[in-house]
Amino acid sequence: MRFKNIFPLLVFLGMILGSAGASASIPVPVTSIQAVTSSNLIQGTVGVGLFENYWTFILGSNSAVESSVTNNFYGINLTNFNFVFQAAANIYAIQDITDLRIDLYAATLGSSVNSPLSYSSTSLWDSNAALTLLNSAFLDAGNYALKVSGNGVGTRGGEYSGSFFINSPSPSAVPTPQTWAMLLVGVLLVGFQMRRKSADQDLILMTA
């Protein structure tokens, strides 16, 4: 009789443990955050599994940005046991990344250790459809983050490298006070000449 009363509880506990085990098996991307250095190089070594690397930067004015990332493949040719840097048949991958891509976000750096970065989509004009290249123009001043993500599938994960450039638009030419003064003098001279010519014509008509 007691077993019948305890059995539903055991079933319930088994369901909870089973769901917990299933959720634990879902791969969670490994996240890292670092700032783009003055050398404008983006480079990261990742472990086996999914990853998300955020490279933060600040724009002081309206600017355009260009960035790209490349998978640095490294493996061994099983035929002659030579080290190779490109995937092919009979190649054992030591470092390799699949689904590599780069994205641009408007970012806010937080103070919490558990949530150091929050980001949201930003208007992006991408002139290249490749997932590892971006070319974004007319970004407002503010904080941004490049998100490099993928899956490390080599026995030692993978490695990527790339570049980042900020192209500030050239300031538009603003007339100086001297330029405005010269323009005003020119307008006055043209008006004076036109008025003088009109007066001369009136004098000719009167004397005719």
SETOR-803105 format. One record per residue: residue in three letters; x, y, z of N, C-alpha, C in turn. Coordinates in steps of 0.02 Angstrom, whole numbers, padded with zeros to 5 digits, always signed. Example, Ala and Ser with C-alpha at 12.3 -4.5 7.8 and 13.67 -1.06 7.14 Angstrom:
<sites>
ALA+00660-00284+00390+00615-00225+00390+00660-00165+00390/SER+00642-00112+00354+00684-00053+00357+00645+00002+00394/
</sites>
This chain:
<sites>
MET+00042-00060+00000+00000+00000+00000+00044+00063+00000/ARG+00096+00060+00042+00141+00118+00044+00177+00128-00023/PHE+00194+00073-00057+00229+00078-00121+00186+00115-00172/LYS+00120+00101-00171+00075+00134-00217+00073+00209-00204/ASN+00080+00229-00141+00079+00300-00125+00145+00334-00144/ILE+00200+00297-00139+00266+00325-00154+00281+00324-00229/PHE+00251+00278-00267+00267+00269-00338+00258+00333-00379/PRO+00201+00369-00372+00194+00432-00410+00249+00482-00395/LEU+00271+00484-00331+00324+00530-00313+00390+00511-00347/LEU+00404+00445-00350+00464+00423-00385+00462+00439-00459/VAL+00404+00431-00489+00397+00448-00561+00409+00522-00572/PHE+00381+00564-00527+00389+00636-00533+00462+00656-00527/LEU+00497+00628-00477+00568+00642-00468+00609+00619-00528/GLY+00591+00561-00556+00625+00537-00616+00617+00584-00675/MET+00558+00613-00683+00546+00661-00738+00588+00724-00729/ILE+00592+00747-00666+00632+00808-00653+00706+00796-00669/LEU+00732+00738-00645+00802+00722-00657+00815+00713-00732/GLY+00769+00682-00766+00777+00672-00839+00778+00737-00877/SER+00734+00783-00858+00733+00848-00892+00796+00887-00877/ALA+00820+00882-00815+00882+00917-00797+00941+00890-00837/GLY+00943+00824-00846+00997+00794-00885+00994+00815-00958/ALA+00933+00820-00985+00925+00840-01055+00947+00912-01065/SER+00928+00957-01018+00948+01027-01025+01023+01035-01018/ALA+01055+00993-00977+01127+00998-00968+01165+00977-01030/SER+01134+00936-01073+01168+00912-01132+01166+00962-01189/ILE+01126+01016-01182+01123+01067-01234+01187+01108-01232/PRO+01224+01113-01288+01287+01151-01287+01275+01225-01277/VAL+01314+01254-01233+01309+01326-01218+01372+01360-01246/PRO+01365+01412-01287+01424+01445-01314+01468+01475-01260/VAL+01533+01466-01268+01581+01498-01223+01590+01570-01244/THR+01582+01617-01198+01583+01688-01214+01646+01721-01185/SER+01676+01764-01225+01731+01806-01201+01723+01876-01229/ILE+01747+01925-01191+01740+01995-01211+01808+02029-01205/GLN+01829+02063-01258+01891+02101-01256+01885+02159-01305/ALA+01928+02209-01296+01926+02269-01337+01972+02264-01397/VAL+01951+02295-01452+01994+02299-01511+02054+02343-01494/THR+02114+02320-01508+02174+02358-01492+02190+02408-01547/SER+02239+02449-01534+02258+02500-01583+02287+02469-01647/SER+02308+02405-01642+02336+02372-01702+02281+02349-01750/ASN+02218+02355-01729+02161+02338-01771+02160+02265-01792/LEU+02191+02222-01751+02191+02151-01766+02140+02115-01721/ILE+02106+02066-01750+02059+02024-01713+02085+01953-01717/GLN+02100+01923-01661+02128+01855-01661+02106+01819-01598/GLY+02084+01756-01606+02061+01719-01549+02073+01644-01557/THR+02089+01611-01502+02095+01539-01500+02038+01511-01457/VAL+02000+01465-01484+01940+01440-01450+01947+01365-01437/GLY+01910+01341-01388+01910+01270-01372+01861+01232-01415/VAL+01853+01169-01400+01806+01127-01436+01735+01147-01417/GLY+01692+01158-01467+01622+01176-01455+01605+01245-01480/LEU+01544+01266-01465+01519+01331-01486+01554+01387-01448/PHE+01562+01445-01480+01593+01502-01447+01563+01566-01473/GLU+01567+01619-01432+01548+01687-01451+01600+01734-01422/ASN+01637+01767-01464+01687+01817-01443+01662+01886-01462/TYR+01664+01932-01414+01641+02001-01426+01702+02047-01424/TRP+01710+02086-01477+01764+02135-01481+01733+02204-01480/THR+01743+02241-01426+01710+02305-01417+01754+02362-01444/PHE+01721+02415-01466+01756+02474-01489+01710+02534-01483/ILE+01739+02594-01484+01701+02656-01475+01712+02701-01535/LEU+01657+02729-01561+01661+02778-01615+01650+02848-01585/GLY+01697+02893-01596+01691+02960-01570+01649+03005-01615/SER+01637+02984-01677+01598+03024-01724+01567+02976-01775/ASN+01524+03004-01817+01495+02963-01870+01550+02933-01913/SER+01550+02868-01922+01604+02834-01956+01579+02773-01993/ALA+01623+02745-02033+01610+02681-02067+01661+02631-02041/VAL+01640+02568-02036+01685+02516-02011+01688+02459-02062/GLU+01746+02427-02065+01757+02369-02107+01792+02316-02064/SER+01770+02254-02071+01800+02201-02032+01792+02134-02068/SER+01838+02087-02052+01836+02021-02082+01870+01971-02035/VAL+01850+01908-02039+01882+01855-02000+01895+01795-02046/THR+01947+01756-02029+01967+01698-02068+01980+01639-02021/ASN+01959+01580-02041+01973+01520-02004+02045+01497-02017/ASN+02084+01492-01964+02154+01469-01971+02157+01394-01961/PHE+02148+01357-02015+02147+01284-02012+02218+01257-02000/TYR+02222+01203-01961+02286+01171-01947+02273+01096-01937/GLY+02307+01054-01976+02295+00983-01971+02354+00941-01995/ILE+02343+00876-01997+02395+00829-02018+02369+00787-02076/ASN+02409+00781-02128+02393+00738-02184+02407+00665-02164/LEU+02355+00624-02162+02362+00555-02139+02399+00511-02190/THR+02409+00536-02251+02445+00498-02302+02520+00502-02292/ASN+02545+00564-02282+02618+00572-02275+02637+00604-02208/PHE+02586+00616-02165+02597+00643-02098+02631+00711-02098/ASN+02619+00750-02150+02643+00819-02152+02590+00866-02123/PHE+02613+00921-02093+02566+00971-02067+02539+01012-02126/VAL+02473+01024-02125+02441+01062-02179+02399+01118-02148/PHE+02383+01167-02190+02345+01226-02167+02282+01235-02208/GLN+02257+01182-02238+02196+01185-02276+02161+01117-02272/ALA+02095+01119-02261+02057+01058-02255+02052+01023-02322/ALA+02058+00957-02321+02052+00916-02382+02039+00844-02360/ALA+02038+00799-02410+02027+00728-02394+02088+00700-02357/ASN+02076+00654-02313+02128+00620-02273+02166+00669-02229/ILE+02133+00723-02209+02164+00773-02165+02134+00767-02095/TYR+02176+00761-02046+02154+00758-01976+02158+00829-01947/ALA+02100+00858-01930+02097+00928-01908+02118+00934-01835/ILE+02170+00974-01824+02191+00990-01756+02157+01055-01733/GLN+02156+01105-01778+02120+01167-01765+02075+01181-01825/ASP+02011+01190-01811+01963+01203-01865+01900+01232-01836/ILE+01869+01279-01872+01807+01312-01851+01757+01306-01907/THR+01697+01284-01891+01642+01284-01939+01592+01339-01919/ASP+01550+01359-01967+01498+01410-01956+01528+01475-01929/LEU+01588+01492-01951+01619+01554-01929+01583+01613-01960/ARG+01568+01664-01919+01535+01724-01945+01551+01784-01899/ILE+01539+01844-01926+01551+01905-01889+01489+01950-01896/ASP+01468+01979-01840+01409+02022-01839+01425+02087-01801/LEU+01385+02138-01814+01395+02203-01783+01335+02220-01739/TYR+01349+02244-01678+01296+02261-01631+01311+02328-01598/ALA+01257+02363-01579+01264+02420-01534+01270+02391-01464/ALA+01321+02412-01427+01337+02378-01364+01334+02425-01305/THR+01322+02396-01247+01325+02431-01183+01364+02388-01134/LEU+01418+02414-01109+01459+02377-01062+01429+02385-00992/GLY+01415+02329-00959+01385+02330-00893+01437+02319-00839/SER+01416+02328-00777+01462+02320-00720+01456+02251-00688/SER+01405+02213-00705+01394+02148-00674+01441+02096-00705/VAL+01469+02053-00664+01512+02001-00688+01472+01950-00729/ASN+01411+01937-00708+01370+01887-00742+01341+01915-00808/SER+01337+01980-00813+01310+02010-00874+01353+02070-00893/PRO+01414+02057-00917+01459+02113-00931+01444+02151-00995/LEU+01402+02123-01038+01390+02155-01102+01318+02143-01124/SER+01284+02196-01141+01218+02190-01172+01222+02222-01240/TYR+01187+02194-01288+01193+02220-01357+01126+02214-01392/SER+01120+02252-01445+01059+02252-01485+01078+02262-01558/SER+01034+02243-01602+01049+02250-01674+01054+02323-01692/THR+01095+02337-01741+01103+02405-01765+01095+02406-01840/SER+01077+02464-01867+01069+02470-01939+01135+02454-01973/LEU+01133+02408-02019+01195+02385-02050+01187+02384-02126/TRP+01230+02420-02160+01231+02417-02233+01290+02373-02251/ASP+01277+02311-02269+01330+02263-02283+01336+02255-02359/SER+01393+02274-02385+01404+02271-02457+01429+02203-02479/ASN+01441+02157-02433+01465+02091-02450+01422+02039-02415/ALA+01395+01992-02452+01349+01944-02423+01384+01889-02383/ALA+01450+01884-02387+01486+01832-02351+01479+01844-02276/LEU+01471+01790-02239+01460+01795-02167+01523+01816-02129/THR+01580+01810-02159+01643+01827-02125+01669+01896-02144/LEU+01629+01934-02182+01649+02002-02202+01592+02050-02188/LEU+01609+02111-02168+01557+02162-02161+01586+02230-02179/ASN+01542+02273-02203+01562+02340-02223+01503+02385-02205/SER+01507+02419-02149+01451+02458-02124+01467+02532-02126/ALA+01422+02572-02154+01433+02643-02162+01384+02683-02120/PHE+01402+02746-02106+01359+02794-02073+01336+02771-02003/LEU+01383+02744-01964+01367+02726-01895+01373+02788-01851/ASP+01325+02798-01806+01327+02854-01760+01382+02843-01708/ALA+01402+02897-01676+01451+02892-01621+01421+02850-01565/GLY+01462+02809-01532+01437+02768-01478+01478+02705-01469/ASN+01453+02659-01427+01486+02596-01412+01459+02541-01457/TYR+01505+02499-01482+01486+02444-01526+01525+02381-01508/ALA+01503+02326-01536+01537+02262-01525+01533+02220-01588/LEU+01590+02191-01607+01593+02142-01659+01585+02073-01627/LYS+01537+02035-01651+01526+01968-01623+01554+01916-01672/VAL+01605+01880-01651+01633+01826-01691+01610+01760-01660/SER+01575+01719-01698+01547+01657-01671+01560+01600-01719/GLY+01554+01539-01693+01564+01479-01733+01567+01418-01689/ASN+01595+01364-01716+01600+01301-01681+01669+01272-01690/GLY+01706+01264-01636+01773+01234-01639+01767+01159-01646/VAL+01787+01132-01703+01778+01061-01717+01844+01023-01721/GLY+01900+01057-01715+01965+01022-01714+01976+00988-01647/THR+02023+00944-01644+02037+00910-01581+02060+00958-01527/ARG+02088+01014-01548+02108+01066-01501+02068+01130-01512/GLY+02008+01123-01537+01965+01181-01549+01981+01214-01615/GLY+01993+01279-01614+02007+01315-01676+02039+01383-01662/GLU+02056+01417-01716+02086+01483-01711+02062+01525-01770/TYR+02050+01589-01757+02030+01635-01810+02071+01699-01804/SER+02076+01734-01858+02110+01799-01858+02073+01844-01908/GLY+02082+01909-01898+02047+01956-01943+02073+02026-01933/SER+02039+02073-01965+02058+02144-01963+01998+02187-01949/PHE+02011+02248-01928+01957+02295-01912+01982+02366-01928/PHE+01941+02404-01964+01960+02471-01983+01902+02519-01972/ILE+01919+02580-01950+01870+02634-01944+01887+02687-01995/ASN+01840+02702-02038+01850+02753-02090+01806+02813-02074/SER+01835+02864-02043+01797+02924-02026+01787+02966-02089/PRO+01725+02988-02102+01714+03028-02162+01749+03095-02157/SER+01772+03120-02215+01806+03184-02216+01756+03239-02202/PRO+01774+03288-02160+01728+03342-02143+01711+03383-02204/SER+01648+03404-02208+01626+03446-02264+01657+03515-02258/ALA+01670+03545-02316+01701+03611-02317+01653+03664-02292/VAL+01672+03702-02240+01631+03755-02212+01664+03822-02230/PRO+01627+03868-02263+01656+03932-02282+01681+03971-02221/THR+01740+03999-02228+01769+04040-02175+01739+04110-02178/PRO+01747+04151-02124+01722+04220-02126+01752+04260-02184/GLN+01816+04247-02200+01847+04283-02256+01812+04265-02322/THR+01793+04202-02328+01759+04181-02389+01691+04215-02395/TRP+01654+04218-02338+01589+04252-02340+01598+04327-02357/ALA+01650+04358-02331+01661+04429-02346+01676+04440-02420/MET+01716+04396-02450+01732+04402-02521+01669+04391-02563/LEU+01627+04343-02543+01565+04332-02580+01519+04393-02577/LEU+01515+04424-02517+01473+04483-02509+01498+04541-02552/VAL+01564+04552-02551+01593+04605-02593+01579+04592-02666/GLY+01585+04529-02687+01572+04513-02757+01500+04527-02777/VAL+01453+04509-02732+01382+04523-02746+01370+04598-02751/LEU+01400+04636-02706+01391+04709-02707+01419+04739-02772/LEU+01478+04715-02793+01508+04741-02855+01465+04726-02915/VAL+01438+04664-02918+01394+04646-02974+01332+04690-02974/GLY+01303+04701-02914+01244+04744-02910+01259+04816-02930/PHE+01319+04841-02910+01338+04908-02928+01346+04915-03003/GLN+01378+04866-03035+01388+04868-03107+01322+04867-03144/MET+01275+04823-03121+01210+04819-03154+01172+04885-03146/ARG+01176+04916-03088+01141+04979-03077+01171+05034-03120/ARG+01238+05035-03126+01272+05085-03166+01254+05077-03239/LYS+01250+05014-03262+01232+05002-03332+01162+05025-03346/SER+01117+05013-03298+01048+05035-03307+01043+05111-03310/ALA+01082+05144-03267+01082+05218-03266+01109+05245-03332/ASP+01161+05216-03360+01189+05238-03424+01138+05231-03480/GLN+01100+05174-03479+01049+05165-03530+00994+05217-03525/ASP+00974+05235-03464+00923+05286-03456+00947+05353-03481/LEU+01012+05369-03470+01039+05432-03493+01041+05435-03569/ILE+01056+05380-03602+01057+05378-03675+00988+05390-03703/LEU+00937+05360-03671+00869+05368-03695+00845+05440-03686/MET+00866+05472-03632+00844+05541-03619+00877+05589-03668/THR+00939+05579-03690+00973+05624-03735+00956+05610-03807/ALA+00924+05553-03822+00908+05536-03891+00851+05580-03917/
</sites>
